[in-house]
Amino acid sequence: MKANTNAYSAPEVREPTQATPPYTTRQTRNARSEWDAWLRTVPGAGHILQSHEWGEFKRRLGWRPVRVALERSGEVVGLGQFLAYNTAPVPGVLLYCPKGPWLPWDEEEAIRTFFEGVQTVARRIGAHTVKIEPEVLEQQKDVKALLDRLGFYKARYDLNIKSTLVVDLKASEEDLLARMKSKTRYNVRLAARKGVEVIEPEFEKGFEIFYKWMNATSERKQGYVLRRPLGYLHSVMRAMRDAGQGHLFFAEHEGTPLAGMYVFTFGEKYWYMYGASSDEKRNLKANYVLQWEVMRWAKERGLTHYDMVGVPKPEDLDESSSLWGVYKFKEGFGGELVDTIGCYDLPVKRVRAAAWYKLEPAYYRLYYKLKNNVFY
């Protein structure tokens, strides 16, 4: 489906929400370098899915980035990159803010001003629903209450897994090893003793091997479903790699690749986005030394925050979860469990928003059937 590009041609304007406000919002079309510089300095330091490059990648798939900045005295103090999609047959546009916005969440006036500005932009481009996915913690009840007062409600689906494990890389290597589970630490050292090494392979050849592993894993491993097609995975990994924000790593033994992981990087953070392994030489525990060596690689480059991406919600932490095995593996590296609030929706045009909410599940299923890809 093709979005109406004419809706995005309005000139950049400032939109004060009061006569003399301490905060203002504006839609911005600033260059990548400026947007990403802002994102690195806002409270919380942003997320890769809020980066300029991610917005441009999604543009190629029919989502148009709409970038909104929150300012105070001319300084950017918060922002959100929204992705706009034409939802025909429901007239209008959905605005989705993946892993954002990033705001001073302890300042109610800032939050109110930002979303007033977002709604102004939404009405201008014909959006009926605004969907956000902020990395606000579940225990931040005051923020959840404020979102409720502003008209947001919990969305039907959380589009990204809302719980994760985060490893603080500011500690020394000795301390990081000490924080690991004893079995994990043993396996890291075992793989190193057995001669398993970690490399960054040539991308095209490496991707071909990596995708075969991913596909094979989805066939043999319960709970692991490969929902993205080959073309999407190649495009996203290539695009982020070319932008300097994506890296593919292999663990290999005597020249034979055994395990791989693909990470996104932004600012001082990195995310474990994709992982897969071969059935060969599994006794060498290649996945363990792969994680450790990439942590060391990140530390050498000044990265301090490792998001392992995707574990069961705290209430589902038991062996019945399809992600239990993934959780036990990741937990061994000493990360802290972080649970965020997930997705919230704000209806801007209530009749159309209600129509989209009713159609949404069927639309997702049809989209997946036609394109062999998830909608978002």
Contacts in CASP RR format, 6 or more apart in sequence:
PFRMAT RR
TARGET T0000
AUTHOR 0000-0000-0000
METHOD contacts of the structure
MODEL  1
MKANTNAYSAPEVREPTQATPPYTTRQTRNARSEWDAWLRTVPGAGHILQ
SHEWGEFKRRLGWRPVRVALERSGEVVGLGQFLAYNTAPVPGVLLYCPKG
PWLPWDEEEAIRTFFEGVQTVARRIGAHTVKIEPEVLEQQKDVKALLDRL
GFYKARYDLNIKSTLVVDLKASEEDLLARMKSKTRYNVRLAARKGVEVIE
PEFEKGFEIFYKWMNATSERKQGYVLRRPLGYLHSVMRAMRDAGQGHLFF
AEHEGTPLAGMYVFTFGEKYWYMYGASSDEKRNLKANYVLQWEVMRWAKE
RGLTHYDMVGVPKPEDLDESSSLWGVYKFKEGFGGELVDTIGCYDLPVKR
VRAAAWYKLEPAYYRLYYKLKNNVFY
1 62 0 8 1.000
1 85 0 8 1.000
1 86 0 8 1.000
1 88 0 8 1.000
2 62 0 8 1.000
2 86 0 8 1.000
3 62 0 8 1.000
3 63 0 8 1.000
3 64 0 8 1.000
3 84 0 8 1.000
3 85 0 8 1.000
3 86 0 8 1.000
3 93 0 8 1.000
4 86 0 8 1.000
4 93 0 8 1.000
5 64 0 8 1.000
7 84 0 8 1.000
7 93 0 8 1.000
7 124 0 8 1.000
7 125 0 8 1.000
7 126 0 8 1.000
8 64 0 8 1.000
8 66 0 8 1.000
8 84 0 8 1.000
8 125 0 8 1.000
10 27 0 8 1.000
10 124 0 8 1.000
12 26 0 8 1.000
12 27 0 8 1.000
12 28 0 8 1.000
12 29 0 8 1.000
13 26 0 8 1.000
13 27 0 8 1.000
14 24 0 8 1.000
14 26 0 8 1.000
15 24 0 8 1.000
15 25 0 8 1.000
15 26 0 8 1.000
15 27 0 8 1.000
15 117 0 8 1.000
15 120 0 8 1.000
15 121 0 8 1.000
16 24 0 8 1.000
17 23 0 8 1.000
17 24 0 8 1.000
17 25 0 8 1.000
17 112 0 8 1.000
17 113 0 8 1.000
17 116 0 8 1.000
17 117 0 8 1.000
21 113 0 8 1.000
22 72 0 8 1.000
22 73 0 8 1.000
22 109 0 8 1.000
23 70 0 8 1.000
23 71 0 8 1.000
23 72 0 8 1.000
23 77 0 8 1.000
23 109 0 8 1.000
23 110 0 8 1.000
23 113 0 8 1.000
23 114 0 8 1.000
24 70 0 8 1.000
24 71 0 8 1.000
24 72 0 8 1.000
24 74 0 8 1.000
24 113 0 8 1.000
25 68 0 8 1.000
25 69 0 8 1.000
25 70 0 8 1.000
25 71 0 8 1.000
25 113 0 8 1.000
25 114 0 8 1.000
25 116 0 8 1.000
25 117 0 8 1.000
25 118 0 8 1.000
25 120 0 8 1.000
26 68 0 8 1.000
26 69 0 8 1.000
26 71 0 8 1.000
27 66 0 8 1.000
27 67 0 8 1.000
27 68 0 8 1.000
27 121 0 8 1.000
28 35 0 8 1.000
28 67 0 8 1.000
28 68 0 8 1.000
28 69 0 8 1.000
29 67 0 8 1.000
30 38 0 8 1.000
30 67 0 8 1.000
31 52 0 8 1.000
32 52 0 8 1.000
32 53 0 8 1.000
32 56 0 8 1.000
35 51 0 8 1.000
35 52 0 8 1.000
35 67 0 8 1.000
35 79 0 8 1.000
35 81 0 8 1.000
36 51 0 8 1.000
36 52 0 8 1.000
36 53 0 8 1.000
36 266 0 8 1.000
38 69 0 8 1.000
38 76 0 8 1.000
38 78 0 8 1.000
38 79 0 8 1.000
39 45 0 8 1.000
39 46 0 8 1.000
39 50 0 8 1.000
39 51 0 8 1.000
39 79 0 8 1.000
39 102 0 8 1.000
39 266 0 8 1.000
40 46 0 8 1.000
40 266 0 8 1.000
40 267 0 8 1.000
40 268 0 8 1.000
41 76 0 8 1.000
42 76 0 8 1.000
42 77 0 8 1.000
42 78 0 8 1.000
42 79 0 8 1.000
42 102 0 8 1.000
42 103 0 8 1.000
43 77 0 8 1.000
43 78 0 8 1.000
43 102 0 8 1.000
43 103 0 8 1.000
43 104 0 8 1.000
43 105 0 8 1.000
44 102 0 8 1.000
44 135 0 8 1.000
45 102 0 8 1.000
45 267 0 8 1.000
45 268 0 8 1.000
45 269 0 8 1.000
45 305 0 8 1.000
46 99 0 8 1.000
46 100 0 8 1.000
46 102 0 8 1.000
46 135 0 8 1.000
46 266 0 8 1.000
46 269 0 8 1.000
47 98 0 8 1.000
47 99 0 8 1.000
47 100 0 8 1.000
47 102 0 8 1.000
47 135 0 8 1.000
47 266 0 8 1.000
47 269 0 8 1.000
48 54 0 8 1.000
48 99 0 8 1.000
48 240 0 8 1.000
48 245 0 8 1.000
48 264 0 8 1.000
48 265 0 8 1.000
48 266 0 8 1.000
48 269 0 8 1.000
48 271 0 8 1.000
49 98 0 8 1.000
49 99 0 8 1.000
49 100 0 8 1.000
49 160 0 8 1.000
50 79 0 8 1.000
50 80 0 8 1.000
50 81 0 8 1.000
50 97 0 8 1.000
50 98 0 8 1.000
50 99 0 8 1.000
50 100 0 8 1.000
50 101 0 8 1.000
50 102 0 8 1.000
51 81 0 8 1.000
51 245 0 8 1.000
51 266 0 8 1.000
52 65 0 8 1.000
52 81 0 8 1.000
53 239 0 8 1.000
53 240 0 8 1.000
53 243 0 8 1.000
53 245 0 8 1.000
54 81 0 8 1.000
54 98 0 8 1.000
54 240 0 8 1.000
55 63 0 8 1.000
55 65 0 8 1.000
55 81 0 8 1.000
55 83 0 8 1.000
56 65 0 8 1.000
57 235 0 8 1.000
57 236 0 8 1.000
57 239 0 8 1.000
57 240 0 8 1.000
58 65 0 8 1.000
58 83 0 8 1.000
59 65 0 8 1.000
60 235 0 8 1.000
62 85 0 8 1.000
63 83 0 8 1.000
63 84 0 8 1.000
63 85 0 8 1.000
63 96 0 8 1.000
64 83 0 8 1.000
64 84 0 8 1.000
64 85 0 8 1.000
65 81 0 8 1.000
65 82 0 8 1.000
65 83 0 8 1.000
65 84 0 8 1.000
66 81 0 8 1.000
66 82 0 8 1.000
66 83 0 8 1.000
66 84 0 8 1.000
66 95 0 8 1.000
66 121 0 8 1.000
66 125 0 8 1.000
67 79 0 8 1.000
67 80 0 8 1.000
67 81 0 8 1.000
67 82 0 8 1.000
68 79 0 8 1.000
68 80 0 8 1.000
68 81 0 8 1.000
68 82 0 8 1.000
68 101 0 8 1.000
68 114 0 8 1.000
68 117 0 8 1.000
68 118 0 8 1.000
68 121 0 8 1.000
69 76 0 8 1.000
69 78 0 8 1.000
69 79 0 8 1.000
69 80 0 8 1.000
70 76 0 8 1.000
70 77 0 8 1.000
70 78 0 8 1.000
70 79 0 8 1.000
70 103 0 8 1.000
70 110 0 8 1.000
70 113 0 8 1.000
70 114 0 8 1.000
71 77 0 8 1.000
72 110 0 8 1.000
77 103 0 8 1.000
77 104 0 8 1.000
77 110 0 8 1.000
78 101 0 8 1.000
78 102 0 8 1.000
78 103 0 8 1.000
78 104 0 8 1.000
78 110 0 8 1.000
78 114 0 8 1.000
79 101 0 8 1.000
79 102 0 8 1.000
80 97 0 8 1.000
80 100 0 8 1.000
80 101 0 8 1.000
80 102 0 8 1.000
81 97 0 8 1.000
81 98 0 8 1.000
81 100 0 8 1.000
82 95 0 8 1.000
82 96 0 8 1.000
82 97 0 8 1.000
82 118 0 8 1.000
82 130 0 8 1.000
83 95 0 8 1.000
83 96 0 8 1.000
83 97 0 8 1.000
83 98 0 8 1.000
84 93 0 8 1.000
84 94 0 8 1.000
84 95 0 8 1.000
84 125 0 8 1.000
84 127 0 8 1.000
85 93 0 8 1.000
85 94 0 8 1.000
85 96 0 8 1.000
86 92 0 8 1.000
86 93 0 8 1.000
87 93 0 8 1.000
87 94 0 8 1.000
87 128 0 8 1.000
87 356 0 8 1.000
87 359 0 8 1.000
87 363 0 8 1.000
89 359 0 8 1.000
90 128 0 8 1.000
90 352 0 8 1.000
90 355 0 8 1.000
90 356 0 8 1.000
90 359 0 8 1.000
91 128 0 8 1.000
91 352 0 8 1.000
92 126 0 8 1.000
92 127 0 8 1.000
92 128 0 8 1.000
92 349 0 8 1.000
92 352 0 8 1.000
93 122 0 8 1.000
93 125 0 8 1.000
93 126 0 8 1.000
93 127 0 8 1.000
93 128 0 8 1.000
94 127 0 8 1.000
94 128 0 8 1.000
94 129 0 8 1.000
94 131 0 8 1.000
94 356 0 8 1.000
95 118 0 8 1.000
95 122 0 8 1.000
95 125 0 8 1.000
95 127 0 8 1.000
95 129 0 8 1.000
95 130 0 8 1.000
95 131 0 8 1.000
96 131 0 8 1.000
96 133 0 8 1.000
96 159 0 8 1.000
96 376 0 8 1.000
97 130 0 8 1.000
97 131 0 8 1.000
97 132 0 8 1.000
97 133 0 8 1.000
97 134 0 8 1.000
98 133 0 8 1.000
98 159 0 8 1.000
98 160 0 8 1.000
98 376 0 8 1.000
99 133 0 8 1.000
99 134 0 8 1.000
99 135 0 8 1.000
99 160 0 8 1.000
100 132 0 8 1.000
100 133 0 8 1.000
100 134 0 8 1.000
100 135 0 8 1.000
101 114 0 8 1.000
101 132 0 8 1.000
101 134 0 8 1.000
102 134 0 8 1.000
102 135 0 8 1.000
103 110 0 8 1.000
103 111 0 8 1.000
103 114 0 8 1.000
103 134 0 8 1.000
104 110 0 8 1.000
104 111 0 8 1.000
105 111 0 8 1.000
105 134 0 8 1.000
105 136 0 8 1.000
105 140 0 8 1.000
105 143 0 8 1.000
108 146 0 8 1.000
111 143 0 8 1.000
111 146 0 8 1.000
111 150 0 8 1.000
112 150 0 8 1.000
115 130 0 8 1.000
115 150 0 8 1.000
115 346 0 8 1.000
118 130 0 8 1.000
119 130 0 8 1.000
119 346 0 8 1.000
119 348 0 8 1.000
121 127 0 8 1.000
122 130 0 8 1.000
122 348 0 8 1.000
123 348 0 8 1.000
123 349 0 8 1.000
126 349 0 8 1.000
127 348 0 8 1.000
127 349 0 8 1.000
128 347 0 8 1.000
128 348 0 8 1.000
128 349 0 8 1.000
128 352 0 8 1.000
128 353 0 8 1.000
128 356 0 8 1.000
129 345 0 8 1.000
129 346 0 8 1.000
129 347 0 8 1.000
129 348 0 8 1.000
129 352 0 8 1.000
129 353 0 8 1.000
129 356 0 8 1.000
129 357 0 8 1.000
130 345 0 8 1.000
130 346 0 8 1.000
130 348 0 8 1.000
131 155 0 8 1.000
131 159 0 8 1.000
131 343 0 8 1.000
131 344 0 8 1.000
131 345 0 8 1.000
131 346 0 8 1.000
132 152 0 8 1.000
132 343 0 8 1.000
132 344 0 8 1.000
132 346 0 8 1.000
133 158 0 8 1.000
133 159 0 8 1.000
133 160 0 8 1.000
133 342 0 8 1.000
133 343 0 8 1.000
133 344 0 8 1.000
134 340 0 8 1.000
134 341 0 8 1.000
134 342 0 8 1.000
134 344 0 8 1.000
135 340 0 8 1.000
136 143 0 8 1.000
136 144 0 8 1.000
136 340 0 8 1.000
136 341 0 8 1.000
137 338 0 8 1.000
137 339 0 8 1.000
137 340 0 8 1.000
137 341 0 8 1.000
138 339 0 8 1.000
138 340 0 8 1.000
138 341 0 8 1.000
140 341 0 8 1.000
143 341 0 8 1.000
144 341 0 8 1.000
147 344 0 8 1.000
150 346 0 8 1.000
151 346 0 8 1.000
151 347 0 8 1.000
152 344 0 8 1.000
152 345 0 8 1.000
152 346 0 8 1.000
153 344 0 8 1.000
153 345 0 8 1.000
154 343 0 8 1.000
154 344 0 8 1.000
154 345 0 8 1.000
155 342 0 8 1.000
155 343 0 8 1.000
155 344 0 8 1.000
155 345 0 8 1.000
156 357 0 8 1.000
156 360 0 8 1.000
156 361 0 8 1.000
157 343 0 8 1.000
157 360 0 8 1.000
158 342 0 8 1.000
158 343 0 8 1.000
159 343 0 8 1.000
159 376 0 8 1.000
160 342 0 8 1.000
161 309 0 8 1.000
161 310 0 8 1.000
161 311 0 8 1.000
161 323 0 8 1.000
162 313 0 8 1.000
162 339 0 8 1.000
162 340 0 8 1.000
162 341 0 8 1.000
162 342 0 8 1.000
163 310 0 8 1.000
163 311 0 8 1.000
163 312 0 8 1.000
163 313 0 8 1.000
163 314 0 8 1.000
163 337 0 8 1.000
163 338 0 8 1.000
163 339 0 8 1.000
163 340 0 8 1.000
164 307 0 8 1.000
164 308 0 8 1.000
164 309 0 8 1.000
164 310 0 8 1.000
164 311 0 8 1.000
164 337 0 8 1.000
164 338 0 8 1.000
165 307 0 8 1.000
165 308 0 8 1.000
165 310 0 8 1.000
165 311 0 8 1.000
165 327 0 8 1.000
165 330 0 8 1.000
165 331 0 8 1.000
165 333 0 8 1.000
165 334 0 8 1.000
165 335 0 8 1.000
165 336 0 8 1.000
165 337 0 8 1.000
165 338 0 8 1.000
166 305 0 8 1.000
166 306 0 8 1.000
166 307 0 8 1.000
166 308 0 8 1.000
166 335 0 8 1.000
166 336 0 8 1.000
166 338 0 8 1.000
167 176 0 8 1.000
167 295 0 8 1.000
167 305 0 8 1.000
167 306 0 8 1.000
167 308 0 8 1.000
167 333 0 8 1.000
167 334 0 8 1.000
167 335 0 8 1.000
167 336 0 8 1.000
168 304 0 8 1.000
168 305 0 8 1.000
168 306 0 8 1.000
168 335 0 8 1.000
168 336 0 8 1.000
169 176 0 8 1.000
169 295 0 8 1.000
169 298 0 8 1.000
169 299 0 8 1.000
169 303 0 8 1.000
169 304 0 8 1.000
169 305 0 8 1.000
169 306 0 8 1.000
170 304 0 8 1.000
171 179 0 8 1.000
173 296 0 8 1.000
173 299 0 8 1.000
176 295 0 8 1.000
177 185 0 8 1.000
177 188 0 8 1.000
179 334 0 8 1.000
179 335 0 8 1.000
180 188 0 8 1.000
180 332 0 8 1.000
180 333 0 8 1.000
180 334 0 8 1.000
181 331 0 8 1.000
181 332 0 8 1.000
181 333 0 8 1.000
181 334 0 8 1.000
183 332 0 8 1.000
184 288 0 8 1.000
184 332 0 8 1.000
184 333 0 8 1.000
184 334 0 8 1.000
187 285 0 8 1.000
187 288 0 8 1.000
187 289 0 8 1.000
188 285 0 8 1.000
188 288 0 8 1.000
188 289 0 8 1.000
188 291 0 8 1.000
188 292 0 8 1.000
190 284 0 8 1.000
190 285 0 8 1.000
190 288 0 8 1.000
191 251 0 8 1.000
191 284 0 8 1.000
191 285 0 8 1.000
191 286 0 8 1.000
191 288 0 8 1.000
191 289 0 8 1.000
192 289 0 8 1.000
194 253 0 8 1.000
194 284 0 8 1.000
195 253 0 8 1.000
195 254 0 8 1.000
196 251 0 8 1.000
196 252 0 8 1.000
196 253 0 8 1.000
196 258 0 8 1.000
196 284 0 8 1.000
196 285 0 8 1.000
196 286 0 8 1.000
196 289 0 8 1.000
197 251 0 8 1.000
197 252 0 8 1.000
197 253 0 8 1.000
198 249 0 8 1.000
198 250 0 8 1.000
198 251 0 8 1.000
198 252 0 8 1.000
198 289 0 8 1.000
198 290 0 8 1.000
198 293 0 8 1.000
198 294 0 8 1.000
198 297 0 8 1.000
199 249 0 8 1.000
199 250 0 8 1.000
199 252 0 8 1.000
200 247 0 8 1.000
200 248 0 8 1.000
200 249 0 8 1.000
200 250 0 8 1.000
201 209 0 8 1.000
201 248 0 8 1.000
201 250 0 8 1.000
201 257 0 8 1.000
203 237 0 8 1.000
203 238 0 8 1.000
203 241 0 8 1.000
203 248 0 8 1.000
206 248 0 8 1.000
206 250 0 8 1.000
206 257 0 8 1.000
207 233 0 8 1.000
207 234 0 8 1.000
207 237 0 8 1.000
207 238 0 8 1.000
207 248 0 8 1.000
209 250 0 8 1.000
209 257 0 8 1.000
210 248 0 8 1.000
210 250 0 8 1.000
210 260 0 8 1.000
210 262 0 8 1.000
210 274 0 8 1.000
210 275 0 8 1.000
210 276 0 8 1.000
211 230 0 8 1.000
211 233 0 8 1.000
211 234 0 8 1.000
213 259 0 8 1.000
213 260 0 8 1.000
213 275 0 8 1.000
213 276 0 8 1.000
213 277 0 8 1.000
213 278 0 8 1.000
214 226 0 8 1.000
214 233 0 8 1.000
214 274 0 8 1.000
214 275 0 8 1.000
214 276 0 8 1.000
215 226 0 8 1.000
216 276 0 8 1.000
216 279 0 8 1.000
217 224 0 8 1.000
217 226 0 8 1.000
217 276 0 8 1.000
217 277 0 8 1.000
218 224 0 8 1.000
218 225 0 8 1.000
218 226 0 8 1.000
222 322 0 8 1.000
223 322 0 8 1.000
223 323 0 8 1.000
227 368 0 8 1.000
227 373 0 8 1.000
227 374 0 8 1.000
228 373 0 8 1.000
228 374 0 8 1.000
229 371 0 8 1.000
229 372 0 8 1.000
229 373 0 8 1.000
232 373 0 8 1.000
233 274 0 8 1.000
237 246 0 8 1.000
237 248 0 8 1.000
237 262 0 8 1.000
237 274 0 8 1.000
240 246 0 8 1.000
240 264 0 8 1.000
241 247 0 8 1.000
241 248 0 8 1.000
244 265 0 8 1.000
245 264 0 8 1.000
245 265 0 8 1.000
245 266 0 8 1.000
246 262 0 8 1.000
246 263 0 8 1.000
246 264 0 8 1.000
246 265 0 8 1.000
247 262 0 8 1.000
247 263 0 8 1.000
247 265 0 8 1.000
248 260 0 8 1.000
248 261 0 8 1.000
248 262 0 8 1.000
249 260 0 8 1.000
249 261 0 8 1.000
249 262 0 8 1.000
249 263 0 8 1.000
249 290 0 8 1.000
249 293 0 8 1.000
249 294 0 8 1.000
249 297 0 8 1.000
250 257 0 8 1.000
250 258 0 8 1.000
250 259 0 8 1.000
250 260 0 8 1.000
250 290 0 8 1.000
251 257 0 8 1.000
251 258 0 8 1.000
251 259 0 8 1.000
251 260 0 8 1.000
251 286 0 8 1.000
251 287 0 8 1.000
251 289 0 8 1.000
251 290 0 8 1.000
251 293 0 8 1.000
252 258 0 8 1.000
252 286 0 8 1.000
253 281 0 8 1.000
253 284 0 8 1.000
253 286 0 8 1.000
256 278 0 8 1.000
256 280 0 8 1.000
256 281 0 8 1.000
257 278 0 8 1.000
258 277 0 8 1.000
258 278 0 8 1.000
258 280 0 8 1.000
258 281 0 8 1.000
258 282 0 8 1.000
258 284 0 8 1.000
258 286 0 8 1.000
259 275 0 8 1.000
259 276 0 8 1.000
259 277 0 8 1.000
259 278 0 8 1.000
259 286 0 8 1.000
259 287 0 8 1.000
259 290 0 8 1.000
260 275 0 8 1.000
260 276 0 8 1.000
260 277 0 8 1.000
260 287 0 8 1.000
260 290 0 8 1.000
261 272 0 8 1.000
261 274 0 8 1.000
261 275 0 8 1.000
261 290 0 8 1.000
261 291 0 8 1.000
261 294 0 8 1.000
262 273 0 8 1.000
262 274 0 8 1.000
262 275 0 8 1.000
263 270 0 8 1.000
263 271 0 8 1.000
263 272 0 8 1.000
263 273 0 8 1.000
263 294 0 8 1.000
264 270 0 8 1.000
264 271 0 8 1.000
264 273 0 8 1.000
265 271 0 8 1.000
265 298 0 8 1.000
265 303 0 8 1.000
267 303 0 8 1.000
268 302 0 8 1.000
268 303 0 8 1.000
268 304 0 8 1.000
268 305 0 8 1.000
269 303 0 8 1.000
269 304 0 8 1.000
269 305 0 8 1.000
269 306 0 8 1.000
269 307 0 8 1.000
270 298 0 8 1.000
270 303 0 8 1.000
270 305 0 8 1.000
270 306 0 8 1.000
270 307 0 8 1.000
271 307 0 8 1.000
271 309 0 8 1.000
272 306 0 8 1.000
272 307 0 8 1.000
272 308 0 8 1.000
272 309 0 8 1.000
273 309 0 8 1.000
277 286 0 8 1.000
277 287 0 8 1.000
287 329 0 8 1.000
291 333 0 8 1.000
292 333 0 8 1.000
295 306 0 8 1.000
295 333 0 8 1.000
298 306 0 8 1.000
308 330 0 8 1.000
308 333 0 8 1.000
308 335 0 8 1.000
310 323 0 8 1.000
310 326 0 8 1.000
310 330 0 8 1.000
311 323 0 8 1.000
311 326 0 8 1.000
311 327 0 8 1.000
311 330 0 8 1.000
311 331 0 8 1.000
311 337 0 8 1.000
312 318 0 8 1.000
312 321 0 8 1.000
312 323 0 8 1.000
312 324 0 8 1.000
312 327 0 8 1.000
313 339 0 8 1.000
314 337 0 8 1.000
314 339 0 8 1.000
316 323 0 8 1.000
317 324 0 8 1.000
317 327 0 8 1.000
318 324 0 8 1.000
321 327 0 8 1.000
345 353 0 8 1.000
345 357 0 8 1.000
347 353 0 8 1.000
347 354 0 8 1.000
363 375 0 8 1.000
364 374 0 8 1.000
364 375 0 8 1.000
367 373 0 8 1.000
367 374 0 8 1.000
367 375 0 8 1.000
368 374 0 8 1.000
368 375 0 8 1.000
END
